[in-house]
Amino acid sequence: MSGVTDLALRRIAMEFGASYVVSEMVASDEFVRGHEETRLRAEGNGVSPHVVQLAGCEAGWLADAARLAEQSGADVVDLNMGCPAKKVTGGWAGSALMRDPDHAARLVEAVVAATARPVTVKMRLGWDDASQNAPLLAHRAVEAGATVITVHGRTRQQFYKGRADWAAIDAVRQALPATPLVANGDIADAADARRCLALSGADAVMVGRAALGRPWLPGMIAAELRSGKPAAEPSLDVKLAATLRHYEGLLSMMGHDAGLRHARKHLAAAIEDAARHGGGLALGYKAAICTATAAAEVRRLLAEAFKTTGPASLAA
């Protein structure tokens, strides 16, 4: 997820037991041109397997980006055909590629030819309700050499509104019974994961927005699915330590000012999670944490917020 799955977050998520993490979306042309922030998005030092997700609509740029990702240590190259953002679809990348399966298949072919690494594809159900063509596009992608298909259970026109339709993903399962299939959308706990797997016929689930501020969540879900027993929620002390490590990682990678700005959405989500799990008064610190400009002040406020207890109320 662009702006979310930075290297620091991916490292922490894997330490908490996530099986597989994917880089932020990387614009293929900017990556090849050496754009500093884009190169940083594709970093994977300390993460294994290292998966780089590429976005674009031109075969040449995507092929060059796949070669560069492999040279930089990527174990898997993922192609984004699901992003609904207007600035992405406006350039005929992301989920706009679902409107032209022939072109999308040619892009997969170009990337498969450019790298020895496995190539995977992430998509949505379709562009809109009238064109839910994920089974067709998935079939074309696999014919072109893709090894795994991930489907978000919404159309592009839904963006993130409503609920993900996990049952609709089963059409891809029926079209490709032997291809590994991952289901995505609205997976917030192990109960969601179990229902999604049952309805979609998928082999695995991918956790997205629910992991914002909660890098331990994918590992918790994985542990519960494996054991069949409820996974223990980390203590507030453990969560505070993880949040601080993520914060410090962002400052180290991006510098003070950019790291501080990038961290705010993560810190706000972490405070909301702390409020839900025993520290309701922590919400009183959210505004101060998200406007503080000194790193030391953010650290101090985080420590105080996670130590605060009281009735949880997200309306605060």
C-alpha positions as CSV (number, residue, x, y, z in Angstrom):
1,M,0.0,0.0,0.0
2,S,1.4,3.3,-1.1
3,G,2.5,5.3,1.9
4,V,1.8,2.4,4.3
5,T,3.9,-0.7,3.7
6,D,7.3,1.0,4.1
7,L,10.4,-1.1,4.9
8,A,10.2,-0.4,8.6
9,L,6.6,-1.6,8.8
10,R,7.4,-4.7,6.7
11,R,10.3,-5.7,8.9
12,I,8.2,-5.4,12.1
13,A,5.2,-7.2,10.6
14,M,7.4,-10.2,9.7
15,E,8.9,-10.2,13.2
16,F,5.4,-10.6,14.5
17,G,4.7,-13.6,12.2
18,A,3.4,-12.2,8.9
19,S,4.1,-14.9,6.3
20,Y,4.6,-12.5,3.4
21,V,4.8,-8.7,3.0
22,V,4.7,-6.5,-0.1
23,S,6.4,-3.2,-0.8
24,E,4.7,0.0,-1.4
25,M,3.5,0.5,-4.9
26,V,6.5,1.5,-7.0
27,A,6.0,3.6,-10.2
28,S,8.1,1.7,-12.8
29,D,9.3,4.7,-14.8
30,E,10.4,6.6,-11.7
31,F,12.1,3.5,-10.3
32,V,14.2,3.1,-13.4
33,R,15.0,6.8,-13.6
34,G,16.4,6.6,-10.1
35,H,13.8,8.7,-8.2
36,E,15.1,8.7,-4.7
37,E,11.8,8.3,-2.8
38,T,10.6,5.6,-5.3
39,R,13.8,3.6,-4.8
40,L,13.3,3.8,-1.1
41,R,9.8,2.3,-1.5
42,A,11.3,-0.7,-3.3
43,E,13.9,-1.4,-0.6
44,G,13.8,-4.8,1.1
45,N,16.9,-5.1,3.3
46,G,16.0,-7.4,6.2
47,V,12.8,-8.7,4.6
48,S,12.5,-12.2,3.2
49,P,10.9,-12.9,0.8
50,H,11.3,-9.5,-0.6
51,V,8.4,-8.6,-2.9
52,V,8.4,-5.5,-5.0
53,Q,5.1,-4.3,-6.4
54,L,5.4,-2.4,-9.7
55,A,2.8,-0.1,-11.3
56,G,2.7,1.2,-14.8
57,C,1.1,0.8,-18.2
58,E,4.1,0.7,-20.6
59,A,5.8,-2.7,-21.2
60,G,9.3,-1.1,-21.6
61,W,9.3,0.6,-18.3
62,L,7.8,-2.3,-16.4
63,A,10.3,-4.7,-17.9
64,D,13.2,-2.5,-17.0
65,A,11.8,-2.0,-13.5
66,A,11.5,-5.8,-13.1
67,R,15.1,-6.3,-14.1
68,L,16.2,-3.5,-11.6
69,A,14.1,-5.0,-8.8
70,E,15.7,-8.4,-9.4
71,Q,19.2,-6.9,-9.4
72,S,18.3,-5.1,-6.2
73,G,17.4,-8.3,-4.4
74,A,13.7,-8.8,-5.1
75,D,12.5,-12.4,-4.7
76,V,9.1,-11.7,-6.3
77,V,7.8,-9.1,-8.7
78,D,4.1,-8.2,-8.2
79,L,2.2,-6.2,-10.8
80,N,-0.5,-3.7,-9.6
81,M,-3.7,-3.9,-11.6
82,G,-5.9,-3.0,-8.7
83,C,-5.1,0.5,-7.4
84,P,-8.2,2.7,-7.8
85,A,-6.5,6.1,-7.2
86,K,-7.4,8.6,-9.9
87,K,-3.8,9.7,-10.4
88,V,-2.9,6.1,-11.2
89,T,-5.9,5.1,-13.3
90,G,-5.8,8.4,-15.1
91,G,-2.5,7.2,-16.6
92,W,-4.0,3.9,-17.5
93,A,-2.2,2.0,-14.8
94,G,-3.6,0.2,-11.7
95,S,-7.2,-1.0,-12.0
96,A,-7.5,0.9,-15.4
97,L,-5.7,-2.1,-16.9
98,M,-8.8,-4.2,-16.2
99,R,-10.5,-2.3,-19.0
100,D,-8.0,-3.6,-21.5
101,P,-7.2,-7.3,-20.7
102,D,-5.2,-7.7,-24.0
103,H,-2.8,-4.9,-23.0
104,A,-2.7,-6.1,-19.4
105,A,-1.6,-9.6,-20.7
106,R,1.1,-8.1,-22.8
107,L,2.5,-6.3,-19.8
108,V,2.6,-9.5,-17.8
109,E,4.4,-11.2,-20.7
110,A,7.0,-8.4,-20.9
111,V,7.7,-8.6,-17.2
112,V,7.9,-12.4,-17.2
113,A,10.4,-12.2,-20.0
114,A,12.5,-9.6,-18.2
115,T,13.1,-11.4,-14.9
116,A,13.8,-14.9,-13.6
117,R,11.8,-14.1,-10.5
118,P,8.2,-15.2,-10.0
119,V,5.7,-12.7,-11.3
120,T,2.4,-12.2,-9.5
121,V,-0.6,-10.0,-10.3
122,K,-3.0,-8.1,-8.0
123,M,-6.3,-6.9,-9.3
124,R,-9.9,-6.1,-8.3
125,L,-13.2,-7.7,-9.3
126,G,-13.4,-5.4,-12.3
127,W,-13.7,-1.7,-13.3
128,D,-17.4,-1.5,-12.2
129,D,-20.4,-3.8,-11.5
130,A,-21.1,-4.2,-15.2
131,S,-17.6,-5.4,-16.0
132,Q,-16.5,-7.8,-13.3
133,N,-13.9,-9.5,-15.5
134,A,-11.4,-10.7,-12.9
135,P,-11.8,-14.3,-14.0
136,L,-10.9,-13.3,-17.6
137,L,-8.0,-11.1,-16.6
138,A,-6.6,-13.7,-14.1
139,H,-6.8,-16.4,-16.8
140,R,-4.9,-14.1,-19.3
141,A,-2.3,-13.2,-16.7
142,V,-1.6,-16.9,-15.8
143,E,-1.4,-17.7,-19.5
144,A,1.2,-15.0,-19.8
145,G,3.2,-16.4,-17.0
146,A,1.9,-15.1,-13.7
147,T,2.2,-17.6,-10.8
148,V,-0.2,-16.1,-8.2
149,I,-3.3,-14.0,-8.4
150,T,-4.6,-11.7,-5.7
151,V,-8.1,-10.2,-5.9
152,H,-9.5,-7.4,-3.9
153,G,-13.3,-8.0,-3.5
154,R,-14.4,-4.6,-4.8
155,T,-14.6,-3.0,-8.2
156,R,-12.5,0.1,-9.0
157,Q,-15.6,2.3,-8.9
158,Q,-16.3,1.2,-5.4
159,F,-12.9,2.5,-4.2
160,Y,-13.1,1.4,-0.6
161,K,-16.9,1.9,-0.1
162,G,-19.3,-0.7,1.1
163,R,-18.0,-4.2,2.0
164,A,-15.7,-6.4,0.0
165,D,-17.6,-9.2,-1.8
166,W,-15.5,-12.2,-0.9
167,A,-18.0,-14.6,-2.6
168,A,-17.4,-12.9,-5.9
169,I,-13.7,-13.8,-5.8
170,D,-14.8,-17.5,-6.1
171,A,-15.4,-16.9,-9.8
172,V,-11.6,-16.6,-10.2
173,R,-11.2,-19.8,-8.2
174,Q,-13.5,-21.6,-10.6
175,A,-11.7,-20.2,-13.6
176,L,-8.3,-21.1,-12.2
177,P,-8.7,-24.1,-9.9
178,A,-4.9,-24.9,-9.8
179,T,-3.5,-21.4,-9.5
180,P,-2.6,-20.0,-6.0
181,L,-5.3,-17.4,-5.2
182,V,-5.1,-14.7,-2.5
183,A,-8.3,-12.9,-1.4
184,N,-8.1,-9.3,-0.1
185,G,-10.5,-6.7,1.3
186,D,-11.8,-6.0,4.8
187,I,-9.8,-8.7,6.6
188,A,-9.6,-7.3,10.1
189,D,-9.3,-10.4,12.2
190,A,-9.1,-14.2,12.1
191,A,-12.9,-14.6,11.9
192,D,-12.9,-12.4,8.8
193,A,-10.1,-14.4,7.3
194,R,-11.9,-17.7,7.9
195,R,-15.1,-16.4,6.3
196,C,-13.3,-14.9,3.4
197,L,-11.4,-18.2,2.7
198,A,-14.7,-20.2,2.9
199,L,-16.6,-17.8,0.5
200,S,-13.8,-17.0,-1.9
201,G,-12.2,-20.5,-2.3
202,A,-8.8,-18.7,-1.9
203,D,-5.7,-20.3,-0.6
204,A,-4.7,-17.3,1.5
205,V,-5.8,-13.9,2.6
206,M,-4.0,-10.5,2.4
207,V,-4.4,-7.9,5.1
208,G,-4.5,-4.3,4.0
209,R,-5.8,-1.2,5.7
210,A,-6.5,-3.0,9.0
211,A,-2.8,-3.4,9.6
212,L,-2.3,0.4,9.6
213,G,-0.9,1.2,13.1
214,R,-1.1,-2.6,13.9
215,P,1.9,-4.4,12.3
216,W,1.3,-7.3,14.6
217,L,-2.2,-8.0,13.1
218,P,-1.2,-10.2,10.1
219,G,0.9,-12.4,12.3
220,M,-1.9,-12.7,14.8
221,I,-4.3,-13.8,12.1
222,A,-1.8,-16.3,10.7
223,A,-1.2,-17.8,14.1
224,E,-4.9,-18.3,14.8
225,L,-5.5,-19.8,11.3
226,R,-2.7,-22.3,11.9
227,S,-3.6,-23.3,15.4
228,G,-7.4,-22.8,15.4
229,K,-7.0,-21.2,18.8
230,P,-7.4,-17.5,19.6
231,A,-4.1,-15.6,19.3
232,A,-3.2,-13.4,22.3
233,E,-3.3,-9.6,21.7
234,P,0.1,-8.1,22.4
235,S,0.4,-6.1,25.5
236,L,0.3,-2.3,25.4
237,D,4.1,-2.3,26.3
238,V,4.8,-4.5,23.3
239,K,2.7,-2.4,21.0
240,L,4.4,0.8,22.3
241,A,7.8,-0.7,21.5
242,A,6.7,-1.7,18.0
243,T,5.2,1.8,17.4
244,L,8.4,3.5,18.5
245,R,10.6,1.2,16.4
246,H,8.5,2.0,13.4
247,Y,8.7,5.7,14.1
248,E,12.5,5.5,14.5
249,G,12.8,3.5,11.4
250,L,10.9,6.1,9.4
251,L,13.1,8.9,10.8
252,S,16.2,7.0,9.9
253,M,15.2,6.1,6.4
254,M,13.5,9.4,5.3
255,G,15.1,12.0,7.5
256,H,13.4,14.0,10.3
257,D,10.9,16.1,8.4
258,A,9.7,13.6,5.8
259,G,9.8,10.7,8.4
260,L,7.7,12.7,10.8
261,R,5.1,13.6,8.2
262,H,5.0,10.0,6.9
263,A,4.6,8.6,10.4
264,R,1.6,10.6,11.5
265,K,-1.1,8.3,10.0
266,H,0.6,5.3,11.5
267,L,0.9,6.9,14.9
268,A,-2.8,8.0,14.9
269,A,-3.9,4.5,14.0
270,A,-1.7,3.1,16.8
271,I,-3.2,5.4,19.3
272,E,-6.7,4.4,18.2
273,D,-5.8,0.8,18.7
274,A,-4.4,1.5,22.1
275,A,-7.7,3.1,23.0
276,R,-9.6,0.0,21.9
277,H,-7.5,-2.3,24.1
278,G,-7.4,-0.7,27.5
279,G,-6.1,2.8,27.1
280,G,-9.1,4.8,26.2
281,L,-7.7,8.1,27.4
282,A,-4.9,7.7,25.0
283,L,-7.1,9.3,22.4
284,G,-6.5,12.6,24.2
285,Y,-2.9,12.5,23.0
286,K,-3.7,11.9,19.3
287,A,-3.9,15.5,18.1
288,A,-0.7,16.5,20.0
289,I,1.2,13.5,18.6
290,C,0.1,14.3,15.0
291,T,1.0,17.9,15.2
292,A,4.3,17.7,17.2
293,T,7.4,18.8,15.2
294,A,10.1,17.5,17.5
295,A,11.0,13.8,17.5
296,A,11.7,13.7,21.2
297,E,8.3,15.3,22.0
298,V,6.5,12.6,19.8
299,R,8.4,9.9,21.7
300,R,7.4,11.4,25.1
301,L,3.7,11.7,24.1
302,L,3.6,8.2,22.7
303,A,5.0,6.8,26.0
304,E,2.4,8.7,28.0
305,A,-0.5,7.8,25.7
306,F,0.2,4.1,25.9
307,K,0.5,4.2,29.7
308,T,-2.8,6.0,30.1
309,T,-5.8,3.9,31.0
310,G,-9.5,4.7,31.0
311,P,-12.8,4.0,29.2
312,A,-12.3,3.5,25.5
313,S,-14.3,5.9,23.3
314,L,-13.3,6.5,19.7
315,A,-15.7,9.4,19.6
316,A,-13.3,11.4,21.7
